[in-house]
Amino acid sequence: MSEDNEGENDWDFKIEGVKTESENSERIARKERLAKKLNQEEAKRDAQKDLAGTRKPKKMKLGESSQASKRSRSKVAADMRKAEMLDFSDLIASPVKRAMAFFIDAAIFMGIYLAASSQWETVELFSLNFLRDAQVNQPLEPEVFRIVVMSIVAFIAYFVVLALPVLFSHKSWGKSIIGLSIQSSDEEKSLGFSHIIFREFIAKPISIGTVIGPLILLFNSDKRSLHDLVAGTVVMDDRIEKSA
């Protein structure tokens, strides 16, 4: 009996490279949105051709009526309004919303940092007690020690405000408030932990440090900043996507 159970357990494995059901559902949903976009673009082009009078009549298929269907200008205009539905590119977060999310994150980060700085005596006492419990001597000068401790506080604040929420929800606190999320720029791939860690801890600090990195989103159609381009990510507007 135990040998049968062991035999059954041998088949309980995960094939590497095979997507989970949730990943497949997400991929299918995104493909459907892309197909919807293509249909909208085709409808828009047909309506524009009707207004200009340049649209060629479609070939008749077997079983179709030979009577030509004429459309009034009001009908053409109505079709054009339908064709003006959301484009897939419209689901990408605008620079304004990304800036709003950034300033919210920056405000939360600075609030944590300034609160720790204003309570330096408490932070210093906690740090010294921590080092004493760990049996580590503190040989640094007071000013140098303060710089080191506050740098650690800044890293912790950055991790709590940005990296940790993004790891689990693909949203920082600011992006969550504004309704944005970070997604993979590749339709066929889901956003993994390695992408997020690389984006938030390597690509993003370097991008912000260059100053011009975040501004690159103003000059490309996908509205992707330098750290998005390097990390293979794109920021989507969830509120527009849900209303589409």
ROVO-943422 format. One record per atom (N, C-alpha, C, O, CB): x, y, z. Coordinates in steps of 0.001 Angstrom, whole numbers, padded with zeros to 6 digits, always signed. Last residue first. Glycine has a CB too. Layout:
BEGIN
XYZ...
//
This chain:
BEGIN
-013003+049644-019001-013032+049349-020431-013943+048171-020719-014093+047776-021875-011625+049063-020950-012761+049931-016332-013933+050561-016927-014079+050247-018396-015116+050527-018997-013872+052040-016738-010373+048675-015830-011576+048080-015278-012829+048642-015917-013839+047948-016040-011622+048289-013792-008564+050400-017114-008676+049010-017573-009952+048374-017069-010573+047600-017798-007472+048190-017114-008782+052713-015611-009224+052746-017005-009472+051325-017497-010448+051061-018199-008178+053459-017902-007691+051710-013244-009050+052241-013238-009616+052333-014644-010798+052063-014856-009080+053608-012576-005059+050968-013791-006041+049929-013468-007478+050442-013555-008384+049684-013904-005778+049383-012074-002777+051781-015996-003824+052478-015241-004963+051480-014986-005743+051190-015893-004345+053759-016021+000543+050407-015761-000800+050431-016322-001752+051179-015399-001565+051209-014183-001305+049007-016568+003867+050624-016653+002908+050978-015604+001539+051180-016236+001375+052010-017131+003358+052261-014835+006045+047985-017570+005210+049104-017995+004199+049357-016884+003725+048417-016246+004496+048811-019374+009365+046531-017895+008074+046730-017245+007330+047905-017875+007906+048706-018611+008261+046963-015738+012112+045902-018277+011074+045237-019053+009699+045344-018425+008942+044373-018414+011422+043798-019236+014177+047269-017085+013622+046125-016348+012535+045377-017121+012079+044326-016672+013058+046596-015028+014697+049300-018942+015774+048386-018550+015213+047117-017913+015709+046019-018167+016738+049081-017575+012232+050596-019121+012856+050054-020329+013913+049017-019979+014016+047981-020635+013479+051179-021162+011863+051379-016454+010902+050480-017098+011528+049812-018323+011370+048609-018532+009627+051251-017503+013974+053122-016059+013978+051863-015297+012934+050887-015819+013094+049678-015650+013727+052139-013814+013202+055198-017837+014434+054435-018066+014420+053107-017325+014806+052079-017883+015648+055250-017637+009625+054891-018449+010826+055578-017989+012043+054674-018188+011923+053538-018648+010689+055992-016500+007202+054796-020945+008074+054014-020070+009320+054830-019726+009979+055384-020606+008468+052666-020742+005125+055344-022770+005258+056122-021520+006091+055354-020493+005728+055275-019320+003858+056452-020928+004956+054278-025237+004545+053411-024133+004648+054093-022777+004303+053504-021753+005381+052159-024127+006075+056239-026878+004631+056003-026944+004112+055133-025797+002944+055243-025425+004283+055354-028263+008401+058534-025393+008097+057254-026058+006617+056938-025898+005988+057321-024911+008967+056095-025473+008922+060808-023923+009407+060765-025305+009227+059404-025965+009841+059142-026999+010858+061145-025344+008304+060717-021316+007646+061764-022095+007946+061643-023587+007305+062295-024412+008075+063131-021594+009950+058870-020148+008585+058438-020468+007822+059476-021291+006803+059152-021900+007821+058144-019185+012238+060191-019457+012246+059516-020759+010841+059081-021154+010549+058933-022341+013184+058301-020729+012185+061086-016893+011615+061969-017914+011559+061323-019294+010907+061843-020199+012418+063245-017992+013565+059287-015289+012098+059271-015240+011451+060107-016345+010297+059869-016701+011627+059774-013893+016289+060055-016229+015708+058715-016378+014194+058688-016333+013570+058127-017234+016235+057823-015315+017280+062492-015545+016604+062406-016839+015908+061063-017039+015043+060931-017905+017599+062636-017960+018379+061778-013008+017388+062851-013147+016593+062713-014446+015365+062809-014437+018079+064221-013102+019994+059740-012239+020394+060456-013454+019479+061641-013743+019772+062435-014638+020398+059506-014645+018580+058759-010050+019852+059453-009831+020324+060228-011044+020981+061259-010906+020910+058468-009433+016512+057392-011241+016203+058631-010528+017466+059447-010302+017436+060677-010354+015521+058329-009185+018070+055238-012279+017255+056077-013161+016947+057420-012509+017098+058467-013138+015951+055360-013529+019143+054121-009965+020041+054672-010973+019289+055626-011885+019795+056694-012229+020690+053549-011794+016751+053300-008644+017648+054286-008028+018614+054927-009026+018879+056126-008952+018438+053631-006917+015761+051487-010756+015054+052708-010369+015952+053714-009653+015930+054891-010012+013885+052360-009482+017636+049329-011003+017306+050195-012139+016686+051518-011695+017057+052570-012215+016354+049476-013081+017808+048357-008227+018955+048657-009083+018591+049694-010150+019157+050786-010195+019473+047371-009749+015423+048043-006844+016656+048230-006077+017877+048588-006928+018875+049074-006397+016950+046987-005306+013285+047840-008688+013165+048727-007535+014493+049022-006841+014684+050115-006308+012218+048130-006548+014160+046048-010746+013596+047372-011062+013689+048325-009880+014113+049470-010029+012138+047238-011496+015036+043780-009351+015968+044497-010231+015469+045915-010498+016248+046868-010480+016152+043737-011565+012631+043122-008067+013829+043432-007273+014830+044214-008102+015409+045192-007628+014478+042145-006739+010991+042646-010314+010653+043699-009362+011870+044114-008549+012121+045304-008359+009535+043238-008433+012260+040483-011609+012025+041737-012326+011817+042888-011342+012386+043967-011507+010805+041605-013259+012137+038568-009563+013451+039029-010021+013333+040345-010783+014181+041226-010640+014115+037966-010908+009417+038063-009312+010129+038727-008220+011459+039301-008691+011860+040386-008271+010362+037752-007070+007791+038735-012540+008336+037915-011466+009063+038726-010414+009300+039921-010588+009264+036890-012030+005018+039213-014454+006056+039953-013742+006528+039144-012538+005752+038896-011615+005536+041343-013296+004645+036928-017216+004150+037586-016013+005330+038233-015287+006484+037849-015480+003406+036574-015084+004663+037115-020796+005330+036822-019526+004640+037556-018385+004119+038658-018560+006820+037212-019590+003514+037918-023134+003608+036480-022915+004174+036119-021543+004170+034948-021163+004458+035861-023987+003725+040668-023286+002395+040086-023103+002445+038610-022720+001536+038103-022063+001585+040252-024367+006118+042478-021679+005945+041343-022585+004611+040676-022293+004386+040178-021190+007114+040324-022442+006196+044224-019648+005969+044796-020974+005779+043713-022033+005333+043993-023146+007133+045701-021361+004484+043430-016643+005535+043095-017599+005185+043699-018957+004025+043688-019368+005720+041553-017710+003359+046178-014560+003171+044925-015277+004370+044676-016198+005154+045580-016489+001847+044950-016089+002292+047949-011784+003446+047635-012620+003228+046264-013244+002944+045297-012538+004772+047673-011796-000552+050135-011561+000149+048894-011226+001273+048666-012225+001215+049131-013363-000827+047684-011217-002690+052638-010065-001741+052176-011072-001125+050865-010630-001170+050522-009449-000646+053228-011325-004245+054279-008367-004873+053227-009174-003991+052745-010307-004485+052468-011400-006174+053719-009738-003439+056013-006418-003804+056597-007709-004492+055561-008605-005244+055931-009506-002553+057161-008412-002889+054185-004355-003835+055281-004128-004335+055848-005455-005524+056131-005600-003180+056396-003289-000965+052540-005555-002210+051948-005071-003279+053025-004875-004447+052802-005195-001967+051189-003753+001112+054321-005983+000431+053728-007139-000898+053112-006728-001862+053165-007491+001320+052666-007803+001833+054829-003283+001351+055897-004150+000587+055367-005346-000470+055895-005692+002504+056740-004620+002702+052312-002445+001572+052945-001773+000973+054047-002656-000247+054175-002758+002010+053525-000409+003220+050329-005438+003696+051032-004255+002488+051674-003582+001373+051587-004096+004785+052104-004619+002266+047188-006741+001920+048599-006538+002647+049131-005315+002691+048471-004277+000389+048780-006380+002374+044477-006882+002795+045216-008079+002458+046701-007982+002373+047394-008996+002137+044621-009320+001999+043126-004542+000803+043626-005213+001096+044353-006520+000171+044799-007198+000061+044543-004296+004460+042203-003589+003265+041386-003348+002033+041855-004128+001115+041067-004355+002947+041385-001875+006424+044010-004391+006709+042579-004456+005442+041744-004377+005347+040697-005018+007652+042182-003340+005304+046461-003740+005412+046089-005146+005658+044595-005298+005153+043978-006236+006531+046876-005821+005563+046555-000919+004232+046479-001544+004287+046023-002996+003414+045278-003443+003547+047828-001471+008519+046503-000833+007686+045463-000213+006277+045417-000799+005816+044332-001153+007603+045691+001288+009436+048862-002257+009767+047500-002672+008807+046451-002116+008331+045596-002863+011170+047168-002243+008139+051280-000990+008169+050928-002405+008303+049432-002663+007399+048807-003217+009294+051643-003072+008023+051424+001829+007113+052230+001015+007017+051699-000411+005928+051670-000985+007571+053685+000998+009978+049633+002772+008606+049528+003268+007628+050247+002340+006531+049748+002089+008506+050103+004686+012301+050462+001418+011834+049080+001284+010366+048960+001674+009595+048275+001002+012685+048139+002147+012540+053096+002298+012380+052816+000868+011809+051418+000652+010939+051218-000195+013729+052958+000135+012933+052634+005021+011763+053394+004577+011485+053133+003103+010333+052969+002702+011969+054901+004822+015374+051268+004932+014194+050585+005469+012919+051287+005003+011943+050634+004634+014247+050536+007017+017001+053307+003907+016840+052063+003152+015588+051320+003607+014830+050804+002786+018083+051164+003316+016818+055174+005977+016350+055538+004633+016111+054292+003790+015134+054222+003043+017369+056462+003935+018039+053730+008048+016635+054124+008184+016043+054464+006811+014908+054093+006513+016500+055334+009146+020625+053638+007007+019887+052379+007185+018389+052655+007317+017566+051918+006774+020404+051614+008433+021172+056331+007186+021198+055691+005871+020438+054368+005915+019706+054024+004987+022655+055461+005405+021131+056666+009907+020066+057301+009125+020037+056767+007690+018982+056758+007054+020252+058827+009116+023477+055237+010594+022174+054793+011089+021045+055379+010247+020099+054669+009906+021995+055187+012563+025474+056787+009285+025302+055360+008971+023907+054884+009379+023231+054206+008605+026385+054511+009685+025139+059290+010513+024985+059170+009057+024717+057713+008665+023856+057431+007831+026252+059698+008329+025756+058623+013178+024412+059112+012831+024158+058972+011331+023065+058573+010926+024242+060590+013262+028430+057926+012972+027465+056909+013401+026050+057326+013027+025240+056498+012612+027565+056670+014919+029485+060402+012340+029566+059317+011351+028554+058229+011685+027902+057679+010797+030997+058721+011301+028968+061732+014723+028378+062223+013481+028379+061147+012393+027419+060999+011637+029132+063459+012994+030438+060116+016660+028980+060321+016752+028330+060768+015445+027270+060261+015079+028684+061341+017812+032736+057772+015145+032454+059080+015728+030944+059309+015731+030239+058753+014889+033186+060211+014944+032707+054212+015834+032571+055370+014961+032368+056653+015768+031899+056628+016906+031407+055167+013994+032760+051781+017165+033986+052581+017176+033875+053895+016408+034857+054634+016331+035110+051778+016608+030981+049825+018971+030657+050976+018128+031847+051930+018125+031938+052801+018991+029364+051698+018628+031009+046231+019010+031487+047528+019488+031133+048621+018480+031004+048360+017284+033017+047491+019731+028571+043828+019534+029346+044544+018513+029730+045906+019067+028872+046652+019540+028538+044692+017179+026699+042122+020747+028105+042105+021161+029019+042685+020068+030065+042129+019733+028538+040666+021502+024101+042437+020354+024780+041612+019351+026278+041518+019629+027030+040920+018859+024544+042180+017949+023562+044189+022379+022992+042835+022475+023673+041886+021492+023807+040692+021756+021471+042868+022208+024867+046408+021296+025343+045829+022552+024824+044401+022712+025563+043510+023133+024902+046697+023751+023327+046954+019063+024731+046566+018885+025285+045903+020146+026071+044958+020070+025582+047793+018520+020932+047639+020361+020961+046528+019399+022393+046027+019206+022639+044820+019188+020359+046968+018038+021738+049859+021809+021280+048659+022530+021308+047434+021622+021660+046335+022051+019854+048871+023084+022275+051576+019665+023357+051183+020577+022980+049933+021363+023812+049047+021560+023690+052332+021545+019711+051822+018557+020812+051284+017759+021946+050791+018650+022509+049721+018418+021333+052343+016784+018257+053020+020635+017845+051715+020120+018992+051052+019354+019216+049849+019492+016607+051861+019211+019662+055438+020813+019633+054519+021960+019249+053118+021512+019845+052137+021955+018647+055020+023037+019083+056515+018279+020476+056241+018666+020527+055235+019812+021327+054300+019794+021197+057549+019074+016320+056837+018429+016893+055956+017409+018314+055565+017774+018707+054411+017599+016869+056633+016034+016196+058713+020512+015552+057407+020671+016130+056394+019689+016398+055247+020048+014033+057527+020472+017605+060793+019314+018073+060249+020592+017478+058859+020834+018164+057949+021298+017702+061201+021756+016087+061410+017013+017408+060791+016889+017880+060166+018201+018499+059102+018184+018421+061821+016420+013572+062203+016078+013673+061393+017302+015030+060692+017351+015109+059512+017693+012519+060347+017371+013956+063376+013680+013538+064239+014792+013607+063517+016130+013690+064147+017184+012123+064749+014560+014552+061133+012129+015590+062142+012361+015240+063036+013551+016113+063408+014335+015789+062999+011102+012110+059813+012034+013259+059148+012671+014346+060155+013017+014988+060053+014063+013831+058053+011750+010677+061754+010627+010222+061342+011958+011352+060663+012722+011535+060906+013915+009008+060394+011850+012068+061809+008234+012109+062992+009099+011639+062665+010510+012142+063231+011481+011249+064111+008511+011424+059214+007236+012821+059617+007464+012903+060796+008436+013717+060782+009359+013498+059990+006128+008628+059265+007023+009286+058263+007871+010697+058703+008226+011121+058582+009376+009323+056895+007168+008359+061433+005226+007715+061471+006538+008363+060497+007510+008619+060834+008666+006234+061159+006406+009689+060551+002981+010279+061654+003737+009652+061763+005123+010324+062139+006083+010111+062973+002977+007854+058481+002219+009254+058185+002514+009880+059279+003375+010526+058984+004381+010048+058019+001217+005538+059978+001739+005536+058947+002783+006957+058620+003208+007244+058493+004398+004823+057675+002292+006480+061590-000362+005981+062212+000873+005977+061206+002026+006361+061535+003148+004557+062776+000656+007094+059696-002308+008174+060538-001765+007748+061179-000445+008552+061300+000479+008573+061635-002783+004541+058671-002845+005579+057789-002299+006689+058604-001637+007166+058261-000555+006169+056896-003410+003439+061038-003888+002846+060421-002699+003857+059494-002032+004020+059517-000812+001559+059640-003068+005071+061419-006097+005110+062418-005021+004455+061887-003749+004869+062246-002647+004413+063711-005466+004360+059164-007646+005745+059353-007195+005798+060316-006013+006496+060056-005033+006627+059880-008350+001670+059625-008209+002040+058459-007395+003450+058613-006829+003711+058244-005684+001945+057168-008230+002001+061913-009828+001224+061985-008587+001586+060833-007655+001784+061035-006457-000286+061966-008892+003442+060831-011964+004061+061869-011135+003331+061997-009803+003966+062169-008762+004062+063222-011871+001521+059126-012991+002765+058553-012469+003478+059556-011575+004051+059186-010550+003691+058116-013623-000358+060984-013826-000706+060057-012747+000536+059413-012148+000600+059179-010941-001658+058976-013260+001171+062242-015859+000630+063017-014733+000307+062102-013553+000657+062408-012413-000635+063791-015166+001742+060229-017730+002837+060832-016955+002340+061601-015737+003002+061616-014699+003645+061761-017837-000724+057568-017462-000260+058841-017997+000900+059375-017152+001027+059014-015982-001417+059864-018041-000510+054063-017947-000643+055201-017040-000048+056459-017660+001001+056413-018301+000036+054901-015697-002232+052461-020582-000949+052786-019964-001101+054051-019135-001746+055006-019568+000162+052961-021036-004554+052325-021919-004525+051677-020610-003223+051949-019871-003121+051695-018671-004726+050181-020763-004119+053333-024397-004744+054231-023433-004776+053628-022029-005000+054345-021054-006156+054574-023880-003237+051225-025892-002213+052134-025387-002786+053111-024360-002045+053659-023544-001578+052903-026544-005671+050140-026671-004856+049406-025690-003795+050313-025071-003484+050198-023886-004183+048186-026353-008260+052619-026709-007163+051937-027359-006353+051214-026287-006347+051627-025127-006278+052932-028168-011678+052811-026111-010337+052826-025553-009362+052004-026378-009615+050842-026698-010363+052316-024139-013488+053983-029052-013383+053347-027739-011927+053296-027310-011040+053695-028065-013990+051925-027762-014167+054995-031470-013318+055821-030618-013256+055272-029200-012998+056016-028254-013824+057256-030599-016014+053422-032658-014618+053106-032951-013666+053907-032098-012489+053564-031993-014318+053350-034406-018309+054711-031892-018018+053396-031300-016554+053034-031494-015929+052426-030626-018916+052308-031920-018042+056907-033536-018015+057107-032085-017724+055791-031369-016995+055754-030377-019353+057698-031593-018308+055674-035993-017014+056274-035646-016910+056522-034150-015841+056373-033559-016808+057586-036407-020960+054946-035898-019949+053894-035944-018574+054432-035576-017776+053749-034935-019906+053258-037329-022078+057488-035952-022293+056642-034771-021260+055525-034718-020745+055189-033651-023716+056047-034777-021321+058281-038525-020796+059019-037375-020942+058206-036094-020053+058219-035243-021516+060368-037228-022831+056474-040022-021365+056436-040107-020745+057133-038906-019769+056649-038333-020876+057094-041413-025353+057361-039342-024963+056001-038980-023444+055862-039004-022847+055225-038136-025611+054979-039933-025250+059902-040442-025453+059780-038995-025053+058392-038508-024494+058241-037422-026919+060067-038628-025027+059332-043132-023876+059941-042452-024021+059855-040929-023025+059747-040214-023719+061411-042882-026425+056013-043744-026471+057469-043695-025237+058000-042988-024499+057258-042339-027750+057954-042990-025626+053358-045864-025625+053897-044510-025637+055420-044580-024933+056024-045389-024393+053390-043708-026994+050676-047730-026494+052046-047669-026599+052554-046237-027532+052223-045504-027279+052971-048641-026338+047581-048872-026832+048266-047675-026192+049645-047605-024977+049761-047439-026527+047444-046381-027426+046000-051812-026418+046838-051159-027051+047560-049981-028160+048084-050082-025804+047856-052158-028401+042710-052147-028870+044071-051983-027851+044888-051215-027456+044524-050107-030219+044096-051275-027621+040110-052149-027004+040955-053164-027423+042401-053038-026877+043257-053734-027345+040451-054536-026867+038417-049102-027834+039126-049932-027112+040034-050906-026111+040659-050554-028810+039937-049067-024865+035441-049053-025148+036802-048630-026131+037453-049597-026210+037077-050767-023850+037625-048540-024273+033010-050175-025329+033028-049174-025665+034424-048690-026656+034597-047981-024937+032182-048011-020854+033625-050568-021963+032736-050906-023007+032767-049796-022683+032577-048624-021460+031292-051138-020030+037099-050408-019788+035700-050073-021041+034895-050383-022145+035435-050448-019384+035541-048581-018816+039813-052300-019950+039055-051797-019544+037607-051521-018818+036985-052296-021116+039106-052797-016256+042002-051193-016706+040949-052099-017826+040158-051456-017808+039866-050260-015543+040020-052482-016992+045363-050228-016473+044031-049931-017038+043022-050914-018157+043171-051404-016810+043620-048488-016100+048394-051889-017129+047419-051468-016520+046044-051259-015646+045614-052013-018262+047333-052513-013742+050630-050452-014084+049703-051524-015143+048714-051051-015080+048246-049914-012832+048955-052015-014022+053948-049433-014042+052550-049025-014496+051673-050190-015511+051948-050829-014966+052351-047803-014113+056604-049890-013024+055864-050539-013040+054392-050201-012158+053651-050637-011694+056449-050149-015661+058497-048640-016162+057892-049862-015128+057085-050609-015239+056894-051820-016693+058938-050752-015149+059584-046230-014383+060121-047352-014859+059556-048686-014502+060076-049743-012905+059824-047165-016831+058050-044664-017029+059495-044711-016322+060109-045912-016833+061039-046535-016530+060143-043422-015682+055537-045108-017065+055785-045521-017334+057284-045639-017979+057736-046585-018049+055147-044524-013185+055838-043966-013253+055643-045412-014670+055906-045931-014852+056423-047033-012806+054217-045782-013944+055999-041295-013294+057148-041917-013345+057041-043439-013530+058047-044125-011839+057261-041441-014956+053422-040930-015848+054572-040795-015262+055815-041451-015979+056591-042083-016134+054849-039324-012637+051889-041291-013766+051713-042203-014704+052913-042153-015192+053374-043185-014533+050432-041863-011093+052773-039103-010617+053010-040470-011759+052882-041478-011845+053674-042417-009488+052026-040825-012686+051844-036986-012426+053272-037133-011975+053595-038548-012422+054581-039132-011372+053732-036126-012572+049106-037333-013863+049778-037436-013685+051277-037661-014428+051898-038421-014695+049529-036176-009831+048721-036831-010379+048381-038141-011717+049077-038360-011977+049584-039451-010541+046861-038280-009656+049506-034150-008900+050234-035150-009452+049973-036547-009535+050891-037363-007426+049850-035081-011281+047557-032983-011671+048957-032897-010958+049784-033966-011561+050646-034605-011366+049513-031501-009789+045260-033474-011125+045381-034058-011600+046829-034062-012239+047280-035013-012120+044508-033295-007543+045870-031899-007385+045701-033345-008729+045830-034062-008807+046436-035131-006749+044337-033659-008698+045883-029341-008084+047090-029885-007980+047007-031403-008294+047968-032106-006699+047310-029272-009397+043239-029074-010446+044254-029067-009930+045551-029664-010640+046234-030402-010962+044491-027643-006906+042099-028965-007761+041795-030113-008886+042816-030226-009279+043208-031325-008342+040375-029997-006117+043129-026481-005368+043491-027675-006187+043227-028931-006171+044031-029863-004052+042722-027732-007949+041873-024821-007952+043325-024908-007218+043802-026152-007639+044759-026802-007322+043932-023664-007166+039250-025246-008507+039658-025655-008602+041164-025770-009241+041688-026682-009549+039143-024671-004641+039298-024087-004755+039057-025529-006130+039475-026051-006247+039991-027162-004501+037573-025844-005376+039654-021445-004618+040711-022108-004659+040538-023624-004708+041522-024362-003163+040719-021613-006669+037221-020983-007408+038485-020844-006700+039619-021565-007338+040446-022216-007588+038842-019366-004588+035417-021343-005730+035372-022254-006510+036688-022198-006954+037203-023224-006654+034185-021905-002953+036124-019167-002435+036250-020531-003587+036273-021543-003563+037058-022491-001463+035089-020849-004638+035493-017020-004183+036878-017213-003707+037095-018637-004012+038117-019252-003056+037223-016225-004862+032758-017419-006061+033597-017457-005694+035052-017704-006340+035751-018485-006852+033468-016148-002206+031929-017075-002854+031747-018375-004086+032629-018507-004339+033188-019574-003238+030282-018579-001898+032575-014385-001055+033244-015375-001664+033114-016766-001647+034065-017547+000370+032660-015359-003762+030841-013240-003955+032283-013096-003133+033049-014107-003591+034059-014640-003595+032731-011691-002642+028333-013936-003969+028700-014447-004198+030196-014361-004761+030785-015284-005062+027965-013677+000858+028707-014812-000233+028328-013938-001546+028811-014527-001571+029588-015482-000026+028895-012524+002831+027536-017575+002198+028599-016822+001080+028055-015946+000434+027065-016291+001662+029665-017762+005797+025721-017693+004354+025657-017919+003677+026677-017014+003922+026686-015807+003800+024219-017653+008411+025927-016837+008061+026631-018066+006581+026616-018369+006119+027394-019203+008798+026042-019212+008610+022679-015413+009195+024018-015519+008820+024637-016865+008895+023978-017902+010742+023962-015355+005965+021009-014032+006829+021099-015212+007307+022521-015362+006509+023455-015429+006092+020634-016492+005821+019769-010833+005474+020918-011682+006463+020999-012821+007672+021052-012595+005465+022247-010870+004413+016682-009540+005518+017603-009815+005019+018700-010733+003950+018592-011334+006734+016862-010450+003475+013879-008648+003112+015213-008161+004287+016150-008359+005067+016380-007435+002690+015171-006665+004239+011348-009233+003654+012120-010347+003286+013530-009928+002827+014314-010759+002417+011413-010893+005054+010308-006870+006080+010556-007880+005558+011394-009026+006324+012070-009713+006617+009251-008411+002770+009800-005491+003472+011041-005171+004529+011367-006194+004879+012531-006390+004102+010955-003805+002141+007274-006496+001279+008403-006824+001983+009712-006569+001821+010655-007344-000008+008342-006027+004217+005795-005397+004101+005889-006853+003239+007060-007271+003532+007754-008245+003531+004607-007422+003615+005989-002726+004852+006599-003196+004807+006764-004698+005301+007760-005228+006068+005760-002787+001263+004550-002721+001229+005969-002385+002465+006676-002869+002404+007804-003359+001080+006162-000896+002257+002008-003383+001311+002660-004284+001256+004147-004033+001206+004938-004974-000072+002058-004134+003825+001479-001153+004497+001620-002443+003587+002297-003450+004056+003072-004284+004945+000256-002971+001923+001249+000805+002822+002406+000881+003527+002615-000432+003810+003748-000819+003845+002232+002001+000844-001214+000000+000000+000000+000000+000862+001241+000000+000574+002194-000724-000946+000019+001221
//
